[in-house]
Amino acid sequence: MEFSPLWPLPVAFSKDKLALAEYRYLIFLHWASICGIVTHFALIIAFFYIGLNFMAYVNIGSVSLFSYCLYLAHKQSNYTLSGILMVLEINVHAALAVYFVGWESGFQIFIFLIPVGVFFLPLMKLLSFSAVLVSMGFFIVMFLLMREQAPLHQVSASIIGVFNLTVGLSTLLMLGILAYAFSLAVEASEKLLKLQHKNAEILLHNILPVSVSERLKKQKGIIADGFTQVSVLFADIQSFTEYSHRKRPVDLVFVLNNYFSIFDDMLEQYNMEKIKTIGDAYMVACGCPNECKNHAENAVDFALAMLVATRDFNRENDMNFSLRIGINSGPVTAGIIGKKKFAYDLWGDTVNVASRMETRGLPGKIHITENTYRMINSKYEVFKRRPIHVKGKGLMQTYFIKTDQVVDQAYKSTEA
């Protein structure tokens, strides 16, 4: 996931891509370092002004250290070392400042930033808690030893007020930075979660029917249903095995994907549910998982559209694909089996016979059973075949939907 650069980062420091955790660390360390640089630069002037040169030099070192932390965060992505250096600087600087100018100066308040900020950094939890405990102990020692002790360097009340103002504003600014980093991290996390959830939903709905995927998310155990009225369609590309031998694998998959994608785009229009593809075979159904009164008509309409789409595809791509299509109507069992790579599938005699209709059909023809014919005979013209032998069923009366007079006449001549 991409995040916009931190404003106002120099162009040389900006990053194009950051992990979510890195984004949070960088936000915090960037602004914490800048705040530290500005605060300690102001203290350099203040300490030089009151003649406490040692503390001025200490703050020059602090400015250098915070600049180095900024470099570590941006150029080295070393958020851990940068955070440790900050924790040490805050404790040491607070102790030295209180020792020289007194408890009333308020520099000890900086230590309270450590318990809040340390958990924004990629430190081990033990190290984070250790930093908090050490800082608490440091503060207690300072309270016991320095609260009543007179400062080594006497300063006026106005200077003490300047120190209090500087410490107070810096502390508030740092707390604001922490809140800012936290809100950005939460916002980025929410966006990422929404995006991942959306992608997961799209992926799940592409694998399973919407109603089935919703059930799968809510219930445990086997998902299985029986449907009394379903039309099952199988389509297979004639002589595709011979065609595949002449093609590179990548070209073969590319052509097959483009071809079957045309059928995928038509599914919703005809209220069909794609079940699966098996090699160059394409299986769809109507009437499950959502019941449909016109399931047989929808299946035949979809089959006709497949033939039209095949002719267009051949003309546009200089191909010679020809489909055998078989349809049968009746009861099926539908559900999901297994725990891994599961898919929505259909079982039953209706499915087996539909598959036989495809294998016993002819290229460019829609081969249907007596069951399907009885449901659509008032809408479509058919050609009645001689009874054919179907494995496991014996002799069956089947029909071809009349789609092309030339093909029909040619078939009649072969049947005569």
C-alpha positions as CSV (number, residue, x, y, z in Angstrom):
1,M,0.0,0.0,0.0
2,E,1.3,3.4,-0.9
3,F,1.3,6.4,1.4
4,S,1.7,10.1,0.5
5,P,5.0,11.6,1.6
6,L,5.2,13.4,4.9
7,W,4.8,17.1,4.6
8,P,7.1,19.1,4.6
9,L,9.8,16.4,3.9
10,P,12.6,17.4,1.7
11,V,12.4,15.6,-1.7
12,A,15.5,13.6,-0.9
13,F,13.9,12.2,2.2
14,S,10.5,11.3,0.7
15,K,9.7,7.6,0.2
16,D,7.5,6.2,-2.5
17,K,6.4,3.0,-0.7
18,L,6.3,2.3,3.0
19,A,4.9,-0.6,5.0
20,L,2.1,0.4,7.4
21,A,4.3,0.0,10.5
22,E,7.2,1.9,8.9
23,Y,4.8,4.7,8.1
24,R,3.9,5.0,11.7
25,Y,7.5,4.9,12.9
26,L,8.6,7.4,10.3
27,I,5.8,9.8,11.1
28,F,6.6,9.8,14.8
29,L,10.4,9.9,14.5
30,H,10.3,12.6,11.8
31,W,8.3,15.0,13.8
32,A,9.8,14.1,17.1
33,S,13.3,14.8,15.7
34,I,12.2,18.1,14.2
35,C,10.6,19.1,17.5
36,G,13.7,18.1,19.4
37,I,15.9,20.1,17.0
38,V,13.8,23.2,17.3
39,T,13.4,23.0,21.1
40,H,17.1,22.4,21.8
41,F,18.1,25.1,19.4
42,A,16.0,27.6,21.3
43,L,17.6,26.3,24.6
44,I,21.1,26.9,23.1
45,I,20.3,30.6,22.8
46,A,18.7,30.6,26.3
47,F,21.6,29.0,28.0
48,F,24.2,31.1,26.3
49,Y,22.1,34.1,27.3
50,I,22.2,33.2,31.0
51,G,25.9,32.3,30.8
52,L,25.4,28.6,31.3
53,N,27.7,27.6,28.5
54,F,28.0,24.0,29.5
55,M,24.3,23.4,29.0
56,A,24.4,25.3,25.8
57,Y,27.0,22.9,24.5
58,V,24.9,20.0,25.8
59,N,22.0,21.3,23.7
60,I,24.3,21.7,20.6
61,G,25.0,18.0,21.1
62,S,21.3,17.3,21.4
63,V,20.6,19.2,18.2
64,S,23.2,17.0,16.5
65,L,21.8,13.9,18.0
66,F,18.2,14.6,16.9
67,S,19.5,15.4,13.4
68,Y,21.2,12.1,13.4
69,C,18.0,10.4,14.5
70,L,16.3,12.1,11.6
71,Y,18.9,10.7,9.3
72,L,18.6,7.2,10.8
73,A,14.9,7.2,10.3
74,H,14.8,8.4,6.7
75,K,18.1,7.2,5.2
76,Q,18.8,4.0,7.2
77,S,15.2,3.0,8.3
78,N,16.8,2.3,11.6
79,Y,13.9,3.2,13.8
80,T,15.0,1.2,16.8
81,L,18.4,2.9,17.3
82,S,16.8,6.3,16.6
83,G,14.2,5.7,19.4
84,I,16.8,4.4,21.9
85,L,19.0,7.5,21.3
86,M,16.0,9.8,21.9
87,V,15.1,8.0,25.2
88,L,18.7,8.4,26.5
89,E,18.9,12.0,25.4
90,I,15.6,12.9,27.2
91,N,16.7,11.3,30.5
92,V,20.3,12.7,30.5
93,H,19.2,16.2,29.3
94,A,16.5,16.4,31.9
95,A,18.8,15.4,34.7
96,L,21.5,17.8,33.7
97,A,19.1,20.7,33.2
98,V,17.4,20.2,36.6
99,Y,20.8,19.8,38.3
100,F,22.0,23.1,36.9
101,V,18.9,25.3,37.0
102,G,16.7,23.6,39.5
103,W,13.5,21.6,39.8
104,E,11.4,24.7,39.2
105,S,12.7,24.9,35.6
106,G,10.4,21.9,34.7
107,F,12.9,20.0,32.5
108,Q,11.9,16.8,34.3
109,I,8.5,17.0,32.6
110,F,10.2,15.8,29.4
111,I,10.6,12.3,31.0
112,F,6.8,11.9,30.9
113,L,7.0,11.7,27.1
114,I,8.9,8.4,27.2
115,P,6.1,6.1,28.5
116,V,3.9,7.4,25.7
117,G,6.3,7.6,22.9
118,V,8.3,4.4,23.5
119,F,5.4,2.2,22.4
120,F,5.3,4.0,19.0
121,L,8.7,2.6,18.2
122,P,9.7,-0.9,16.9
123,L,11.3,-1.9,20.2
124,M,10.8,-5.3,21.8
125,K,8.2,-5.1,24.5
126,L,10.7,-6.0,27.1
127,L,12.9,-3.2,26.0
128,S,10.0,-0.8,25.9
129,F,8.9,-1.6,29.4
130,S,12.5,-1.4,30.6
131,A,12.8,2.1,29.1
132,V,9.7,3.1,31.0
133,L,10.8,1.6,34.3
134,V,14.3,3.1,34.1
135,S,12.8,6.5,33.2
136,M,10.3,6.3,36.2
137,G,13.2,5.4,38.5
138,F,15.3,8.2,37.1
139,F,12.4,10.6,37.8
140,I,12.0,9.4,41.4
141,V,15.7,9.8,42.1
142,M,15.6,13.3,40.7
143,F,12.5,14.1,42.8
144,L,14.2,12.8,46.0
145,L,17.6,14.4,45.4
146,M,17.0,17.6,43.5
147,R,13.5,18.8,44.3
148,E,14.7,20.7,47.5
149,Q,18.3,21.2,46.3
150,A,19.4,24.7,45.3
151,P,20.4,24.9,41.6
152,L,24.1,25.3,40.8
153,H,23.3,28.2,38.5
154,Q,21.0,30.9,39.8
155,V,18.5,32.3,37.2
156,S,15.8,34.9,37.5
157,A,12.2,34.1,37.7
158,S,11.6,35.4,34.2
159,I,14.2,32.9,32.8
160,I,12.5,30.1,34.8
161,G,9.3,31.2,33.1
162,V,10.9,31.0,29.7
163,F,12.1,27.5,30.6
164,N,8.6,26.5,31.8
165,L,7.1,27.8,28.6
166,T,9.6,26.0,26.4
167,V,9.2,22.7,28.2
168,G,5.4,23.0,28.3
169,L,5.0,23.9,24.6
170,S,7.5,21.2,23.6
171,T,5.7,18.6,25.7
172,L,2.3,19.6,24.3
173,L,3.7,19.5,20.8
174,M,5.2,16.1,21.3
175,L,1.9,14.8,22.6
176,G,0.2,16.2,19.6
177,I,2.7,14.5,17.3
178,L,2.0,11.2,19.1
179,A,-1.8,11.7,18.6
180,Y,-1.1,12.7,14.9
181,A,1.0,9.6,14.3
182,F,-1.5,7.4,16.0
183,S,-4.5,8.8,14.0
184,L,-2.6,8.4,10.7
185,A,-1.7,4.9,11.6
186,V,-5.3,4.1,12.5
187,E,-6.6,5.8,9.3
188,A,-4.1,3.9,7.1
189,S,-4.9,0.6,8.9
190,E,-8.6,1.1,8.3
191,K,-8.1,1.9,4.6
192,L,-5.9,-1.1,4.2
193,L,-8.4,-3.4,6.0
194,K,-11.2,-2.0,3.9
195,L,-9.2,-2.6,0.7
196,Q,-8.2,-6.1,1.8
197,H,-11.8,-6.9,2.8
198,K,-13.1,-5.7,-0.5
199,N,-10.5,-7.7,-2.4
200,A,-11.3,-10.8,-0.4
201,E,-15.0,-10.3,-1.0
202,I,-14.5,-10.0,-4.8
203,L,-12.2,-13.0,-4.8
204,L,-14.7,-15.1,-2.8
205,H,-17.6,-14.0,-5.0
206,N,-15.6,-15.0,-8.1
207,I,-15.0,-18.5,-6.6
208,L,-18.5,-19.1,-5.1
209,P,-22.0,-17.8,-5.8
210,V,-22.8,-14.8,-3.7
211,S,-25.5,-16.4,-1.6
212,V,-23.3,-19.5,-0.9
213,S,-20.3,-17.3,0.1
214,E,-22.5,-15.4,2.5
215,R,-23.6,-18.7,4.1
216,L,-20.0,-19.9,4.2
217,K,-19.0,-16.9,6.3
218,K,-21.8,-17.3,8.8
219,Q,-22.1,-21.1,9.3
220,K,-19.8,-24.0,9.9
221,G,-20.0,-27.5,8.6
222,I,-21.2,-28.8,5.3
223,I,-23.1,-26.6,2.8
224,A,-25.4,-28.8,0.7
225,D,-28.8,-28.2,-0.9
226,G,-31.1,-30.1,-3.1
227,F,-32.8,-28.4,-6.1
228,T,-35.7,-30.0,-8.0
229,Q,-35.6,-27.9,-11.1
230,V,-32.2,-27.0,-12.5
231,S,-30.8,-26.9,-16.1
232,V,-27.2,-27.9,-16.5
233,L,-25.1,-26.9,-19.5
234,F,-21.8,-28.4,-20.7
235,A,-19.9,-26.9,-23.6
236,D,-16.7,-28.2,-25.1
237,I,-14.4,-27.0,-27.8
238,Q,-14.3,-29.4,-30.7
239,S,-10.8,-30.7,-31.5
240,F,-9.2,-28.5,-28.9
241,T,-6.6,-31.1,-28.0
242,E,-5.2,-31.0,-31.5
243,Y,-5.2,-27.2,-31.5
244,S,-3.4,-27.1,-28.1
245,H,-0.5,-29.2,-29.4
246,R,0.4,-26.4,-31.9
247,K,0.5,-23.6,-29.3
248,R,2.9,-22.5,-26.6
249,P,1.4,-22.9,-23.1
250,V,1.2,-19.1,-22.5
251,D,-0.5,-18.5,-25.9
252,L,-2.9,-21.4,-25.2
253,V,-4.0,-20.0,-21.8
254,F,-4.2,-16.5,-23.2
255,V,-6.6,-17.6,-26.0
256,L,-8.7,-19.8,-23.8
257,N,-9.0,-17.1,-21.1
258,N,-10.1,-14.5,-23.7
259,Y,-12.6,-16.9,-25.1
260,F,-14.2,-18.1,-21.9
261,S,-14.2,-14.6,-20.5
262,I,-16.7,-13.7,-23.2
263,F,-19.1,-16.3,-21.7
264,D,-18.4,-15.1,-18.2
265,D,-19.5,-11.6,-19.2
266,M,-22.9,-13.0,-20.4
267,L,-23.7,-15.0,-17.3
268,E,-25.6,-12.3,-15.4
269,Q,-27.7,-11.4,-18.5
270,Y,-29.1,-14.9,-18.7
271,N,-29.3,-15.6,-14.9
272,M,-26.7,-18.4,-15.2
273,E,-24.3,-19.6,-12.6
274,K,-20.8,-20.6,-13.6
275,I,-19.9,-23.9,-11.9
276,K,-16.4,-24.6,-13.3
277,T,-14.1,-25.0,-16.3
278,I,-12.4,-28.3,-16.8
279,G,-9.7,-27.9,-19.4
280,D,-11.5,-26.7,-22.5
281,A,-15.0,-27.6,-21.1
282,Y,-17.3,-25.0,-19.6
283,M,-20.0,-25.8,-17.1
284,V,-22.9,-23.6,-16.1
285,A,-26.3,-24.0,-14.5
286,C,-29.6,-22.1,-14.0
287,G,-31.9,-22.7,-11.0
288,C,-29.2,-23.0,-8.3
289,P,-28.3,-21.7,-5.9
290,N,-31.1,-19.3,-6.7
291,E,-34.2,-20.9,-8.0
292,C,-35.5,-19.8,-11.4
293,K,-38.8,-20.8,-13.1
294,N,-37.4,-20.3,-16.6
295,H,-34.2,-22.2,-16.1
296,A,-34.5,-24.3,-19.2
297,E,-35.2,-21.3,-21.4
298,N,-32.4,-19.3,-19.9
299,A,-30.0,-22.2,-20.5
300,V,-31.0,-22.5,-24.2
301,D,-30.8,-18.7,-24.7
302,F,-27.3,-18.7,-23.1
303,A,-26.3,-21.6,-25.4
304,L,-27.4,-19.7,-28.4
305,A,-25.5,-16.7,-27.3
306,M,-22.4,-18.9,-26.8
307,L,-22.7,-19.9,-30.5
308,V,-23.1,-16.3,-31.7
309,A,-20.1,-15.3,-29.5
310,T,-18.0,-18.1,-30.9
311,R,-18.7,-17.0,-34.5
312,D,-17.7,-13.4,-33.6
313,F,-14.6,-14.6,-31.7
314,N,-13.5,-16.7,-34.7
315,R,-14.0,-13.8,-37.1
316,E,-12.2,-11.3,-35.0
317,N,-9.3,-13.6,-34.1
318,D,-9.0,-15.7,-37.2
319,M,-9.8,-18.8,-35.2
320,N,-11.9,-21.9,-36.0
321,F,-13.4,-22.8,-32.7
322,S,-16.6,-24.9,-32.7
323,L,-18.7,-25.7,-29.6
324,R,-20.5,-28.9,-28.7
325,I,-23.2,-28.0,-26.2
326,G,-25.3,-30.3,-24.1
327,I,-28.2,-29.4,-21.7
328,N,-30.3,-31.5,-19.3
329,S,-32.9,-30.4,-16.8
330,G,-33.9,-32.0,-13.5
331,P,-33.0,-32.3,-9.8
332,V,-29.4,-31.8,-8.6
333,T,-27.5,-31.7,-5.3
334,A,-25.3,-28.7,-4.9
335,G,-22.7,-27.8,-2.3
336,I,-19.1,-27.5,-1.2
337,I,-16.8,-30.3,-0.4
338,G,-13.4,-30.2,1.4
339,K,-11.5,-27.7,3.4
340,K,-8.9,-26.5,0.9
341,K,-9.4,-25.1,-2.6
342,F,-13.0,-25.8,-2.3
343,A,-15.5,-24.9,-5.0
344,Y,-19.3,-24.9,-5.5
345,D,-20.2,-28.1,-7.5
346,L,-23.2,-30.1,-8.6
347,W,-23.9,-33.8,-8.4
348,G,-26.6,-36.2,-9.6
349,D,-28.0,-37.9,-12.6
350,T,-29.0,-34.6,-14.2
351,V,-25.4,-33.5,-14.3
352,N,-24.1,-36.8,-15.7
353,V,-26.7,-36.8,-18.5
354,A,-26.0,-33.2,-19.4
355,S,-22.3,-34.1,-19.8
356,R,-23.4,-37.0,-22.0
357,M,-25.4,-34.7,-24.1
358,E,-22.3,-32.6,-24.8
359,T,-20.1,-35.6,-25.7
360,R,-22.8,-37.2,-27.9
361,G,-23.6,-33.8,-29.6
362,L,-22.2,-32.2,-32.8
363,P,-20.0,-29.2,-33.3
364,G,-22.1,-26.0,-33.4
365,K,-25.2,-27.6,-32.1
366,I,-27.2,-27.5,-28.9
367,H,-28.1,-31.0,-27.8
368,I,-30.9,-31.3,-25.2
369,T,-32.7,-34.1,-23.4
370,E,-36.4,-34.9,-23.4
371,N,-36.7,-33.3,-19.9
372,T,-35.4,-30.0,-21.3
373,Y,-37.4,-30.3,-24.5
374,R,-40.7,-30.5,-22.6
375,M,-39.9,-27.2,-20.8
376,I,-39.0,-25.2,-23.9
377,N,-40.9,-26.8,-26.8
378,S,-43.3,-23.9,-27.1
379,K,-40.5,-21.4,-27.7
380,Y,-37.9,-23.1,-29.8
381,E,-37.9,-25.3,-32.9
382,V,-36.0,-28.5,-32.5
383,F,-34.8,-31.4,-34.6
384,K,-35.7,-34.8,-33.2
385,R,-32.8,-37.3,-33.3
386,R,-33.1,-41.0,-33.5
387,P,-32.8,-42.5,-30.0
388,I,-29.2,-42.7,-29.0
389,H,-27.5,-44.9,-26.5
390,V,-26.3,-43.0,-23.4
391,K,-23.9,-44.7,-20.9
392,G,-25.8,-45.7,-17.8
393,K,-29.2,-44.7,-19.2
394,G,-29.7,-46.9,-22.3
395,L,-31.6,-45.5,-25.3
396,M,-32.7,-41.9,-24.9
397,Q,-34.7,-39.6,-27.1
398,T,-32.8,-36.3,-27.6
399,Y,-33.1,-33.2,-29.7
400,F,-31.1,-30.5,-31.3
401,I,-32.2,-26.9,-31.1
402,K,-32.5,-25.5,-34.6
403,T,-29.8,-22.9,-35.0
404,D,-28.6,-23.1,-38.5
405,Q,-30.5,-24.6,-41.4
406,V,-27.3,-25.5,-43.3
407,V,-26.0,-27.5,-40.2
408,D,-29.4,-29.1,-39.7
409,Q,-29.6,-30.3,-43.3
410,A,-26.1,-31.7,-43.2
411,Y,-26.9,-33.5,-40.0
412,K,-30.2,-34.9,-41.6
413,S,-28.2,-36.4,-44.4
414,T,-25.9,-38.2,-42.0
415,E,-28.8,-39.5,-40.0
416,A,-30.7,-40.8,-43.1
